[in-house]
Amino acid sequence: MEHDFSAGWARLSLWSLASGVSRAAAVGLTKNRVPGRLIDGNARAPASGLTPRSIRRLPRERDRAVAGHPGPTVVDVRDIYESALRAASDGHHAHCELHWPDGRATSVDVARWLEPPTAQELALLSEMAGPVLDVGCGPGRHTIALTERGVACLGVDVLPAVVRLARRRGAEVIEASVFERLPAKEWRSALLLDGNIGIGADPAALMRRLRELLHPRGQLLVELDSHETGIRTHRFELGRGQWRSRPFRWTLVGSAGISVLAAQTGYHVEDVSRDGPRSFAQLSVRTRARATVATTGAVP
């Protein structure tokens, strides 16, 4: 059965996906970010195109070429994403293939992340109090939707090309890592949609950081992987035409997994809902009083 990964990866999902390659990418899961420069210690090609340094062949691809069967050209995952995003923005074919460890390949249409939120997403967003922090916002579809409804929302992304696109679309977005110093606000809500919970393969670190940023009565909206129950990390590759990315780690979080993470990182799961193939969890910051009741059954 083909896996619908739309609920398990993000808006880089392609752009957040870039952070699966390195915790210095996409929303930036390290404090020492060098945006657009390093991926796994290797120099990154300019966003405008490929250079010889950004094109590397893995050993298995070299062997295939020697045997007379040229394999795909191995490039930076962000080059693949930016190529697909440019095509989608121009109304052209923008499909990529997500290659799973077991050999499966799932088609991913990048144009999806340029579309408005679904009715289910809008219903969930309507429950988010502002100001809202949209982590790994990509082209800003959720940021824009909230702003149009009068809710203050700030998108955060570390990919310059994505930030520029989001701003052209009308979103208020900053180029920054969520682990860096952000505008001083009492963030009432935060978003980890389109699979952004899996960024960098360390969902607990990301949730703890957002716990630090959120108001004591803050909310966190997380999109889950509807095919996963617990917490599972895979190594994926992204392909587009003759390009193939180097393997990157990505974590899928299901309904049981988010409960475990919430308990570890200071949240309470308020609700888990499903909309067709997509699942969402609504979390609230776990106050000291609530934690005491949960563990002892007594109100302090």
C-alpha positions in Angstrom: 0.0 0.0 0.0 1.4 3.4 -0.9 2.1 5.6 2.1 0.5 9.0 2.0 3.3 11.1 3.4 1.4 14.3 3.1 0.7 14.1 6.8 4.2 13.1 7.7 6.4 15.6 6.1 6.5 19.3 5.7 6.2 22.2 3.7 9.7 21.8 2.7 8.3 19.1 4.0 10.4 20.0 1.1 11.7 23.1 2.8 11.4 21.6 6.2 12.7 18.5 4.6 16.0 20.3 4.1 16.5 20.3 7.9 16.2 16.6 7.9 19.5 16.6 6.1 21.1 18.8 8.6 19.9 20.4 11.8 21.4 23.6 10.5 18.7 23.8 7.8 15.0 24.7 7.3 13.7 25.9 10.7 17.1 25.3 12.1 17.4 22.8 15.0 20.8 24.1 16.2 21.8 27.3 17.9 24.8 27.7 15.6 23.0 28.1 12.3 24.8 29.1 9.1 21.8 29.4 6.7 22.4 28.3 3.2 26.0 27.4 3.7 26.5 24.1 5.3 24.9 20.7 5.0 26.5 17.8 6.9 29.8 19.8 6.8 29.8 20.2 3.0 29.6 23.5 1.1 26.2 24.2 -0.3 25.5 25.2 -3.8 23.9 28.7 -4.4 20.1 28.6 -4.4 20.2 30.0 -7.9 21.5 26.8 -9.4 23.9 23.9 -9.3 27.7 24.0 -9.2 30.2 21.2 -9.5 30.6 21.3 -5.7 26.9 20.6 -5.2 26.9 17.6 -7.5 28.4 14.5 -5.9 27.9 10.8 -6.9 27.6 8.2 -4.2 29.7 5.1 -4.6 26.8 3.0 -5.7 26.0 5.6 -8.4 29.6 5.6 -9.7 29.6 1.8 -9.9 26.4 1.9 -11.9 27.8 4.4 -14.3 31.0 2.3 -14.8 28.8 -0.6 -15.6 27.2 1.4 -18.4 24.0 2.3 -16.5 24.2 6.0 -15.4 22.5 6.6 -12.1 20.9 9.8 -10.8 23.1 12.9 -10.1 23.4 13.3 -6.3 22.7 16.9 -5.2 21.7 19.0 -2.2 18.1 18.3 -1.2 17.4 22.1 -1.1 18.4 22.4 -4.8 15.8 19.8 -5.7 13.2 21.6 -3.6 14.0 25.0 -5.0 13.8 23.7 -8.5 10.4 22.2 -7.8 9.2 25.3 -6.1 10.2 27.5 -8.9 8.3 25.2 -11.3 5.2 25.2 -9.1 5.3 29.0 -8.8 5.4 29.2 -12.6 2.5 26.8 -13.0 4.6 23.9 -14.3 5.0 20.3 -13.2 6.4 20.2 -9.7 6.5 16.6 -8.6 9.2 15.0 -6.6 9.7 11.4 -5.4 10.3 10.5 -1.8 12.3 7.3 -1.6 11.7 5.2 1.5 14.3 2.8 3.0 12.3 -0.2 1.9 12.5 0.8 -1.7 9.0 2.5 -2.0 8.7 5.8 -3.8 5.9 8.3 -3.0 5.0 11.1 -5.3 5.0 14.5 -3.7 3.4 17.5 -5.5 5.2 20.7 -4.3 2.3 22.8 -5.6 0.3 21.5 -2.6 2.2 23.9 -0.3 1.2 26.9 -2.4 -2.5 26.1 -2.0 -4.7 27.6 0.7 -5.3 25.6 3.9 -8.1 23.0 3.8 -11.4 23.4 5.6 -10.2 21.2 8.4 -7.0 23.2 8.7 -9.0 26.4 8.8 -11.2 25.0 11.5 -8.2 24.1 13.6 -6.5 27.4 13.0 -9.6 29.2 14.1 -8.9 27.9 17.6 -5.4 29.3 17.8 -5.1 32.5 19.8 -2.7 35.2 18.6 0.1 36.0 18.3 0.9 32.7 16.5 4.4 31.4 15.6 4.4 29.4 12.4 7.5 27.3 12.6 9.0 26.2 9.2 6.3 28.3 7.5 7.5 27.8 3.9 5.5 29.9 1.4 3.4 30.9 4.4 0.0 29.5 3.5 -1.0 29.1 7.2 0.5 32.4 8.1 -1.4 34.2 5.4 -4.7 32.4 6.4 -4.4 33.6 10.0 -3.4 37.1 9.0 -6.4 37.4 6.7 -8.6 36.5 9.6 -7.2 39.2 11.8 -4.9 36.9 13.9 -1.4 38.1 14.3 1.0 35.5 13.0 4.7 35.4 12.3 6.3 32.8 10.0 9.8 31.5 10.7 12.0 29.8 8.1 15.7 29.7 7.4 15.6 29.3 3.7 16.1 32.7 2.1 14.3 31.8 -1.2 11.3 30.5 0.7 11.2 33.6 2.9 11.2 35.8 -0.1 8.4 33.9 -1.7 6.3 34.0 1.4 6.8 37.7 1.7 5.7 38.2 -1.9 2.6 36.3 -1.1 1.8 38.6 1.7 3.0 36.7 4.8 5.0 38.3 7.6 8.0 36.1 7.8 11.5 36.3 9.2 14.6 34.4 8.1 15.7 32.8 11.4 16.0 29.6 13.3 13.4 28.9 16.0 16.4 28.3 18.3 17.7 31.8 17.8 16.4 35.0 19.5 13.0 35.8 18.1 10.9 38.9 18.4 9.9 39.4 22.0 6.2 38.4 22.2 4.0 36.3 24.5 3.4 33.7 21.9 -0.1 32.3 22.6 0.1 29.6 19.9 2.6 27.8 17.7 2.2 25.7 14.6 4.0 22.5 13.5 1.9 21.6 10.5 2.6 19.7 7.3 4.8 17.2 9.2 7.2 19.8 10.7 7.3 17.9 13.9 9.7 15.6 12.2 12.3 18.3 11.3 15.8 17.2 12.2 14.7 13.9 13.5 14.5 15.3 17.1 10.8 16.2 17.9 11.5 16.4 21.6 14.1 19.2 21.2 11.8 21.2 18.9 8.9 20.8 21.3 11.0 21.8 24.3 12.1 25.0 22.5 8.6 25.9 21.7 7.6 25.3 25.3 10.2 28.0 26.3 8.7 30.4 23.8 5.0 29.9 24.5 2.8 31.7 27.0 2.1 29.7 30.2 -1.3 29.0 28.8 -0.1 28.6 25.2 -1.2 26.1 22.5 0.6 24.0 20.1 -1.0 22.5 16.9 0.9 19.5 15.5 0.2 17.5 12.3 0.8 13.8 12.9 1.6 10.9 10.6 -1.7 9.1 10.2 0.0 5.8 9.3 2.3 5.8 12.3 1.3 5.2 15.9 4.5 5.8 17.8 7.7 7.6 17.0 9.8 6.3 14.1 12.9 7.8 12.4 13.7 6.9 8.8 16.4 7.8 6.3 14.9 9.1 3.1 16.1 10.4 -0.2 14.3 12.9 -2.4 14.4 12.7 -6.2 13.3 14.8 -9.1 14.1 13.8 -12.7 17.7 12.7 -12.7 18.5 14.4 -9.4 18.7 12.4 -6.1 19.4 13.9 -2.7 21.8 12.4 -0.2 20.0 10.4 2.6 18.5 12.5 5.4 16.9 11.5 8.7 13.2 12.3 9.3 11.0 11.4 12.2 7.3 10.4 11.9 5.1 10.9 14.9 1.7 9.2 15.4 -1.1 9.6 17.9 0.5 7.5 20.6 3.9 9.1 20.0 2.7 12.6 20.5 1.3 11.6 23.9 4.8 10.3 24.9 6.5 13.5 23.6 3.9 15.7 25.3 4.6 14.1 28.7 8.4 14.4 28.2 8.3 18.1 27.1 5.7 19.8 29.2 2.4 19.6 27.3 -1.0 18.2 27.7 -2.8 16.6 24.7 -6.2 18.2 24.5 -7.5 16.5 21.3 -6.4 14.3 18.4 -8.6 14.6 15.2 -8.5 13.1 11.8 -9.4 14.6 8.4 -9.2 11.9 5.7 -5.6 10.8 5.5 -4.4 13.6 7.8 -4.2 13.7 11.6 -3.8 16.6 14.0 -3.0 17.0 17.7 -3.9 20.0 19.8 -1.7 20.5 22.8 -1.6 23.0 25.6 1.3 24.0 27.8 1.3 21.9 30.9 1.1 24.1 33.9 2.6 23.1 37.2 -0.8 22.7 38.7 -2.0 20.5 35.9 1.1 18.4 36.1 0.5 17.8 39.8 -3.1 16.7 39.2 -2.0 14.4 36.4 0.7 12.6 38.5 -1.0 12.6 41.9 -4.7 13.1 41.2 -4.8 15.8 43.8 -5.4 19.5 43.3 -2.6 21.5 45.1 
